[in-house]
Amino acid sequence: MDKTIENGKDGGFSVYEFGEYPESSVLAGQTCKRFVDNFDTIEEAQAAYPDADVGFRDPCNHFDHLPDEPDY
């Protein structure tokens, strides 16, 4: 699975793993971005996940297949 090291939301650096949402999800077949770990420095993140790419990656999910009506 692809991984990225990105700037953390609350400082530090976050590692994310990318996969695919299962058929049971409303986002079935789309890219799933899952948080894996957080580190204080980029060096620590790279040492723990040397195969991860550094930089933000947007999963580019779309929601236009979902109805606009409320779900009761």
DAPE-V392462 format. One record per residue. N is the residue number from 1. NEAR is the number of other ideal C-beta (glycine too) atoms within 12 Angstrom. Layout:
N,NEAR / N,NEAR
//
This chain:
1,18 / 2,22 / 3,27 / 4,32 / 5,34 / 6,29 / 7,20 / 8,23 / 9,12 / 10,9 / 11,12 / 12,19 / 13,31 / 14,32 / 15,34 / 16,33 / 17,25 / 18,25 / 19,19 / 20,19 / 21,18 / 22,12 / 23,10 / 24,8 / 25,16 / 26,17 / 27,22 / 28,15 / 29,16 / 30,23 / 31,23 / 32,21 / 33,26 / 34,19 / 35,18 / 36,24 / 37,24 / 38,23 / 39,23 / 40,16 / 41,16 / 42,24 / 43,15 / 44,20 / 45,29 / 46,20 / 47,17 / 48,21 / 49,27 / 50,14 / 51,16 / 52,28 / 53,20 / 54,21 / 55,16 / 56,17 / 57,20 / 58,14 / 59,20 / 60,13 / 61,20 / 62,13 / 63,11 / 64,10 / 65,13 / 66,15 / 67,10 / 68,8 / 69,6 / 70,6 / 71,7 / 72,4
//
